[in-house]
Amino acid sequence: MVDDHFLTLEQVAELLHVSTKTVFNMTRDGRLPARRLPGSRRYLYVRQEILDLLDQHRTDTPSDAEEPADIDAQR
């Protein structure tokens, strides 16, 4: 079984559908949580933290999908 607890910068870029440079900039700006390996320049990302961040910024929530149906019912 592969341990997928941590993601690399490249894996996060693929998950978010952005470039690696964008992920690096978001990490440097503090918009993405990351860990640095001691004595290394590489970042590691906790998979669940990235998924939680995506959920927080999701725009297609079920309540949004139900709202247009309610508007049509009122007409």
BAVO-584760 format. One line per 4 residues: number of its first residue (from 1); for each residue y, x, z of N, C-alpha, C, CB. Coordinates in nm, 3 decimals, padded with zeros to 5 digits, m for minus. Each point is the difference from the previous one (the first is absolute). Glycine has a CB too. Layout:
N
NUM = Y X Z Y X Z Y X Z Y X Z ~ ...
// end
This chain:
75
1 = m00.119 00.084 00.000 00.119 m00.084 00.000 00.124 00.088 00.000 m00.124 m00.183 00.122 ~ 00.217 00.156 m00.209 00.123 00.078 m00.011 00.100 m00.051 00.102 m00.042 00.043 m00.244 ~ 00.104 00.049 00.316 00.102 m00.037 00.098 00.131 m00.021 m00.074 m00.116 00.130 00.187 ~ 00.161 m00.256 m00.197 00.123 m00.030 m00.072 00.112 m00.036 00.097 m00.134 m00.078 m00.196
5 = 00.126 00.133 00.317 00.104 m00.027 00.101 00.134 00.058 m00.043 m00.176 00.001 00.179 ~ 00.172 00.116 m00.243 00.121 00.067 m00.046 00.007 m00.003 m00.152 m00.001 00.147 00.202 ~ 00.123 m00.158 m00.254 00.025 00.005 m00.144 00.089 00.120 m00.030 m00.023 m00.252 m00.021 ~ 00.006 00.307 m00.097 00.088 00.107 m00.046 00.124 m00.061 m00.065 m00.198 00.156 m00.035
9 = 00.296 m00.074 00.009 00.122 m00.044 m00.068 m00.035 m00.063 m00.135 00.133 00.182 00.117 ~ m00.225 m00.121 m00.187 m00.040 m00.051 m00.131 m00.066 m00.137 00.011 m00.029 00.235 m00.078 ~ m00.055 m00.254 00.180 m00.067 m00.128 00.019 00.099 m00.110 00.037 m00.205 00.123 00.071 ~ 00.305 m00.089 00.010 00.103 m00.099 00.036 00.081 m00.037 m00.124 00.013 00.093 00.235
13 = 00.019 00.004 m00.319 00.074 m00.028 m00.123 m00.079 m00.096 m00.088 00.108 00.227 00.011 ~ m00.238 m00.207 m00.021 m00.083 m00.090 m00.081 m00.005 m00.139 00.063 m00.138 00.197 m00.078 ~ 00.125 m00.204 00.209 m00.006 m00.128 00.070 00.129 m00.080 m00.017 m00.157 00.102 00.165 ~ 00.271 m00.033 m00.161 00.130 m00.066 m00.010 00.049 m00.015 m00.144 00.054 00.091 00.223
17 = m00.127 m00.032 m00.318 00.037 m00.004 m00.141 00.137 00.064 m00.023 m00.136 m00.209 m00.029 ~ 00.156 00.325 00.091 00.123 00.078 m00.017 m00.039 00.145 m00.022 00.135 m00.160 00.146 ~ m00.037 00.243 m00.178 m00.027 00.142 m00.022 m00.016 00.073 00.132 00.128 m00.009 m00.215 ~ m00.189 00.127 00.209 m00.015 00.081 00.120 00.137 00.045 00.053 m00.225 00.077 m00.082
21 = 00.319 m00.056 m00.008 00.135 00.038 00.042 00.064 m00.113 00.082 00.023 00.147 m00.205 ~ m00.044 m00.272 00.163 00.053 m00.115 00.074 m00.061 m00.006 00.140 00.033 m00.125 m00.216 ~ m00.164 00.145 00.226 m00.066 m00.001 00.131 00.056 00.112 00.087 m00.210 m00.097 m00.102 ~ 00.227 00.215 00.045 00.056 00.112 00.075 00.140 m00.033 00.051 m00.136 00.160 m00.137
25 = 00.219 m00.215 00.050 00.137 m00.036 00.041 m00.001 m00.108 00.108 00.082 00.062 m00.229 ~ m00.169 m00.161 00.215 m00.009 m00.106 00.100 m00.048 00.055 00.135 m00.046 m00.166 m00.183 ~ m00.042 00.265 00.178 m00.049 00.064 00.122 00.111 00.080 00.065 m00.231 00.010 m00.095 ~ 00.301 00.067 00.015 00.109 00.084 00.052 00.111 m00.085 00.059 m00.055 00.175 m00.170
29 = 00.082 m00.292 00.111 00.104 m00.090 00.049 m00.044 m00.082 00.120 00.088 m00.011 m00.231 ~ m00.217 00.016 00.265 m00.052 m00.075 00.114 m00.044 m00.141 m00.033 00.147 00.135 00.138 ~ m00.151 m00.170 m00.266 m00.043 m00.135 m00.039 m00.151 m00.014 00.001 00.205 m00.021 m00.138 ~ m00.278 00.132 00.130 m00.146 m00.001 00.008 m00.044 00.087 00.116 m00.019 m00.038 m00.250
33 = m00.068 m00.014 00.336 m00.050 00.082 00.111 m00.103 00.101 m00.050 00.041 m00.190 00.160 ~ m00.030 00.313 m00.114 m00.092 00.105 m00.044 m00.022 00.100 00.113 00.078 m00.028 m00.239 ~ m00.183 00.107 00.224 m00.033 00.106 00.093 00.000 00.131 m00.076 m00.138 m00.155 00.147 ~ 00.179 00.261 m00.081 m00.008 00.134 m00.060 m00.112 00.077 00.067 00.248 00.000 m00.054
37 = m00.325 00.067 m00.024 m00.104 00.087 00.055 00.067 00.125 00.056 m00.173 m00.088 m00.164 ~ 00.134 00.132 00.282 00.061 00.122 00.058 m00.018 00.119 m00.094 m00.045 m00.087 00.232 ~ 00.153 00.157 m00.256 m00.004 00.117 m00.087 m00.015 m00.032 m00.147 m00.096 00.120 00.188 ~ 00.124 m00.244 m00.225 m00.017 m00.042 m00.139 00.123 m00.077 m00.046 m00.250 m00.009 00.029
41 = 00.269 00.007 m00.158 00.110 m00.079 m00.057 m00.046 m00.139 m00.042 00.106 00.212 m00.077 ~ m00.236 m00.237 00.082 m00.055 m00.126 m00.049 00.021 m00.113 00.100 m00.170 00.128 m00.130 ~ 00.193 m00.246 00.076 00.009 m00.121 00.080 m00.132 m00.075 m00.009 00.251 m00.014 m00.037 ~ m00.287 m00.051 00.146 m00.111 m00.094 m00.001 00.053 m00.133 00.050 m00.172 00.184 00.038
45 = 00.121 m00.290 m00.093 00.046 m00.136 00.031 m00.117 m00.077 00.060 00.173 00.005 m00.187 ~ m00.147 m00.077 00.295 m00.104 m00.084 00.060 m00.010 m00.126 m00.086 00.044 00.091 00.238 ~ m00.163 m00.114 m00.288 m00.023 m00.110 m00.095 00.049 m00.133 00.055 m00.197 00.124 m00.090 ~ 00.162 m00.155 00.214 00.036 m00.130 00.057 00.151 m00.014 00.016 m00.220 m00.004 00.119
49 = 00.290 00.112 m00.088 00.147 m00.007 00.011 00.064 m00.035 m00.134 m00.008 00.169 00.185 ~ m00.045 m00.113 m00.293 00.052 m00.030 m00.133 m00.030 m00.146 m00.036 m00.030 00.242 m00.070 ~ m00.091 m00.288 00.099 m00.035 m00.139 m00.030 00.084 m00.097 00.083 m00.233 00.073 m00.057 ~ 00.257 m00.040 00.184 00.085 m00.084 00.085 00.142 m00.006 m00.054 m00.141 00.058 00.198
53 = 00.191 00.055 m00.245 00.135 00.005 m00.057 00.008 m00.088 m00.125 00.030 00.233 00.091 ~ m00.133 m00.229 m00.173 m00.004 m00.086 m00.119 00.000 m00.147 00.040 m00.125 00.179 m00.125 ~ 00.049 m00.214 00.227 m00.004 m00.139 00.046 00.135 m00.047 00.051 m00.240 00.030 00.058 ~ 00.314 00.058 00.009 00.132 m00.035 00.052 00.098 m00.031 m00.111 m00.044 00.143 00.197
57 = 00.028 m00.078 m00.311 00.095 m00.014 m00.111 m00.053 m00.087 m00.113 00.089 00.222 00.060 ~ m00.198 m00.292 m00.034 m00.060 m00.086 m00.102 00.093 m00.117 m00.029 m00.233 00.065 00.077 ~ 00.247 m00.099 m00.204 00.088 m00.110 m00.039 m00.078 m00.123 m00.042 00.168 00.167 m00.071 ~ m00.297 m00.155 00.048 m00.080 m00.113 m00.045 m00.084 m00.057 00.114 m00.006 00.099 m00.230
61 = 00.072 m00.137 00.338 m00.070 m00.056 00.116 m00.047 m00.142 m00.031 00.138 00.143 00.155 ~ m00.241 m00.190 m00.087 m00.049 m00.136 m00.024 00.106 m00.107 00.025 m00.227 00.079 00.062 ~ 00.315 m00.059 00.034 00.105 m00.099 00.026 00.096 m00.011 m00.117 m00.020 00.046 00.246 ~ 00.044 00.066 m00.316 00.085 m00.004 m00.120 m00.068 m00.077 m00.112 00.100 00.219 00.066
65 = m00.231 m00.208 m00.075 m00.073 m00.069 m00.107 m00.001 m00.150 00.024 m00.143 00.203 m00.033 ~ 00.145 m00.246 00.159 m00.003 m00.142 00.031 00.138 m00.065 m00.015 m00.189 00.043 00.155 ~ 00.294 00.033 m00.144 00.136 m00.054 m00.002 00.034 m00.077 m00.128 00.065 00.190 00.146 ~ m00.096 m00.138 m00.266 00.034 m00.078 m00.121 m00.073 m00.134 m00.005 00.038 00.215 m00.120
69 = m00.159 m00.223 00.172 m00.073 m00.126 00.000 00.073 m00.101 00.089 m00.218 00.121 m00.040 ~ 00.272 m00.076 00.151 00.074 m00.088 00.089 00.128 m00.051 m00.067 m00.094 00.123 00.197 ~ 00.159 m00.038 m00.273 00.122 m00.040 m00.070 m00.033 m00.106 m00.104 00.102 00.229 00.038 ~ m00.212 m00.211 m00.112 m00.039 m00.098 m00.100 m00.036 m00.135 00.065 m00.082 00.187 m00.147
73 = 00.022 m00.183 00.265 m00.039 m00.123 00.068 00.122 m00.080 00.046 m00.211 00.112 00.074 ~ 00.323 m00.042 m00.048 00.121 m00.067 00.047 00.076 m00.068 m00.113 00.015 00.167 00.184 ~ m00.041 m00.129 m00.307 00.074 m00.055 m00.116 m00.048 m00.135 m00.036 00.036 00.224 m00.083
// end
